[in-house]
Each structure stands twice: as C-alpha cells, then as structure tokens.
Amino acid sequence: MLQIILIGAAFVLVFNPHLPIRLLNLRLLPSGASAAILGYSLLLAGMLFAGWARVFLGGNWSANVTLKQDHTLVRSGPYRIVRHPIYTGLLVALLGSAIAVGEVRGFAGLLLAAIGWKIKSMTEEGFMLQQFGEQYTRYRREVKALVPYLW
C-alpha cells in the first residue's frame, strides 16, 4: 500500500503544474529546447525499455505481486541487464519528465517513485526467492536490481 501512495504522489508532483507549495515550483533547470529534447528522449527511451521488458515477461506479468501457475524465471532480453527492467524504464521515463519540467516537483516525484518501486521490487524479490531459491539467489548476484552495475 505504501508504494501505491508514493508512486501516486510522485505522479501528482511530476504532472501537476498547479501545486500550491511554491518551493515545489522552483526551477532547477533552464527551460528551453535542450532540456525538452533531453527530457522527452529519456521519456521515450524509458517507456520503450519498460515495454520491451513487458513483452519478455509475457504471461508472468501481473499488476499485483503474485506468482502465476507455471511461473518461470525470465533472464533474457532486458532481464539480462536489470532484474526489474519495467521499474527501471519507468524511472528513466520519469527522469526525462523531471528534466523536461525542470522544477523541484519533478525531481521530488522521481525520488518518491524510486522509493515506491524499490519497496515493490523488494516484495517481488521475496516471492521470487521463495519460488526459485538458489536459482534466483544466483541471478541476484549476477544482475543488479534497478540500475545496471550499481543498484
């Protein structure tokens, strides 16, 4: 439930330009074509990466953290790069949105979303460990969760 609140608040921050808290509307990045091009490019790249991951996940995908019948451990496609590529792609897309917005609210929303998706990913990790045991432990050692080679 906490992750839903955090991610919902993140989207309100990023996509609502009429927030009553002045600090959130302070500009961090200059507006202009460069920020817009970079931001929208990251937005597109992140959504494409998340979509690619969704295709590779196939019938294993669920909006809720559950294990499906005949659930398999997917390690191909974007799952070779990160264990949670849908969240990674969505975070890259939100980073792009934050850059395009250029205000504190965009980056605050990005931070809340990162925390929310990290919490959800930790829940998923528990399910995957329970289902796949040593096979998933090995996967965790070999592939980072959200940011390749870092996190």
C-alpha positions as CSV (number, residue, x, y, z in Angstrom):
1,M,0.0,0.0,0.0
2,L,2.8,2.4,0.8
3,Q,4.3,2.0,-2.6
4,I,1.0,2.9,-4.2
5,I,0.8,6.1,-2.2
6,L,4.4,7.0,-3.0
7,I,4.0,6.4,-6.7
8,G,0.7,8.2,-6.8
9,A,2.2,11.2,-5.1
10,A,5.1,11.0,-7.5
11,F,2.9,11.3,-10.5
12,V,0.9,14.2,-8.9
13,L,4.2,16.0,-8.3
14,V,5.6,15.5,-11.8
15,F,2.5,16.1,-13.8
16,N,0.5,18.7,-11.9
17,P,1.9,22.2,-12.6
18,H,-0.6,23.9,-10.2
19,L,0.7,22.8,-6.8
20,P,0.1,25.3,-4.0
21,I,3.6,24.9,-2.5
22,R,5.9,27.4,-4.0
23,L,9.1,25.6,-3.2
24,L,8.0,22.7,-5.5
25,N,7.6,25.1,-8.4
26,L,11.2,26.5,-8.2
27,R,13.1,26.0,-11.4
28,L,16.2,23.8,-11.2
29,L,17.0,23.6,-14.9
30,P,16.6,26.3,-17.5
31,S,13.6,25.9,-19.8
32,G,14.3,25.6,-23.5
33,A,14.7,23.2,-26.3
34,S,17.8,21.4,-24.9
35,A,16.0,20.3,-21.7
36,A,12.9,19.4,-23.6
37,I,14.7,17.3,-26.2
38,L,16.8,15.5,-23.5
39,G,13.7,15.0,-21.3
40,Y,11.5,13.7,-24.0
41,S,14.2,11.5,-25.3
42,L,14.7,9.9,-21.9
43,L,10.9,9.6,-21.6
44,L,10.7,7.7,-24.8
45,A,13.7,5.5,-24.1
46,G,12.4,4.6,-20.7
47,M,8.9,3.7,-22.0
48,L,10.4,1.6,-24.8
49,F,12.7,-0.2,-22.3
50,A,9.7,-0.9,-20.0
51,G,7.6,-2.1,-23.0
52,W,10.5,-4.4,-24.1
53,A,10.6,-5.9,-20.6
54,R,6.8,-6.4,-20.6
55,V,7.0,-8.3,-23.8
56,F,9.7,-10.6,-22.5
57,L,7.8,-11.1,-19.2
58,G,4.8,-12.4,-21.2
59,G,2.3,-14.4,-19.1
60,N,4.4,-13.9,-15.9
61,W,3.3,-10.3,-15.7
62,S,0.8,-9.1,-13.1
63,A,0.0,-5.7,-11.7
64,N,0.0,-7.2,-8.2
65,V,2.9,-9.1,-6.7
66,T,1.9,-12.7,-7.3
67,L,3.3,-15.9,-8.7
68,K,1.3,-17.4,-11.5
69,Q,0.9,-21.0,-12.3
70,D,3.9,-22.3,-14.3
71,H,5.7,-19.1,-13.4
72,T,9.2,-19.0,-14.9
73,L,12.4,-17.0,-14.1
74,V,12.9,-14.8,-17.1
75,R,16.6,-13.9,-17.7
76,S,16.6,-12.9,-21.3
77,G,16.1,-9.6,-23.1
78,P,16.2,-6.7,-20.7
79,Y,16.2,-9.1,-17.7
80,R,19.9,-9.8,-18.6
81,I,20.6,-6.1,-17.8
82,V,18.5,-5.5,-14.7
83,R,16.1,-7.7,-12.6
84,H,13.3,-5.1,-12.6
85,P,13.5,-3.5,-16.1
86,I,9.9,-2.3,-16.1
87,Y,10.6,-0.2,-13.0
88,T,14.0,0.9,-14.4
89,G,12.3,2.0,-17.7
90,L,9.6,3.9,-15.8
91,L,12.2,5.6,-13.6
92,V,14.1,6.7,-16.8
93,A,10.9,8.0,-18.2
94,L,10.1,9.9,-15.0
95,L,13.7,11.3,-15.0
96,G,13.0,12.5,-18.6
97,S,9.8,14.1,-17.4
98,A,11.5,15.7,-14.5
99,I,14.2,17.2,-16.8
100,A,11.5,18.4,-19.2
101,V,9.6,20.0,-16.3
102,G,12.8,21.4,-14.8
103,E,11.3,22.2,-11.4
104,V,11.8,20.8,-7.9
105,R,8.5,19.0,-8.1
106,G,9.7,16.8,-11.0
107,F,12.8,15.6,-9.1
108,A,10.9,15.2,-5.8
109,G,8.4,13.0,-7.7
110,L,11.2,11.0,-9.2
111,L,12.6,10.3,-5.7
112,L,9.2,9.2,-4.4
113,A,8.7,6.9,-7.3
114,A,12.2,5.4,-6.9
115,I,11.4,4.7,-3.3
116,G,8.0,3.2,-4.1
117,W,9.3,0.9,-6.9
118,K,12.2,-0.2,-4.7
119,I,9.7,-1.2,-2.0
120,K,7.6,-3.1,-4.5
121,S,10.7,-4.7,-6.0
122,M,11.8,-6.0,-2.6
123,T,8.4,-7.6,-2.2
124,E,8.8,-9.3,-5.6
125,E,12.3,-10.4,-4.6
126,G,10.8,-12.3,-1.6
127,F,8.3,-14.1,-3.9
128,M,11.0,-14.9,-6.4
129,L,13.3,-16.3,-3.7
130,Q,10.6,-18.4,-2.4
131,Q,9.7,-19.8,-5.8
132,F,13.1,-20.2,-7.4
133,G,15.5,-20.5,-4.4
134,E,19.2,-20.8,-5.3
135,Q,18.5,-20.1,-9.0
136,Y,17.2,-16.7,-8.0
137,T,20.0,-16.1,-5.5
138,R,22.5,-16.7,-8.3
139,Y,20.5,-14.3,-10.6
140,R,20.6,-11.6,-7.8
141,R,24.4,-12.0,-7.6
142,E,24.8,-11.6,-11.3
143,V,22.3,-8.9,-12.2
144,K,21.6,-5.6,-10.4
145,A,18.0,-4.7,-9.4
146,L,17.3,-1.3,-11.0
147,V,20.4,0.4,-12.2
148,P,22.9,-1.8,-14.2
149,Y,26.2,-2.3,-12.3
150,L,25.1,0.0,-9.4
151,W,21.7,-0.7,-7.7
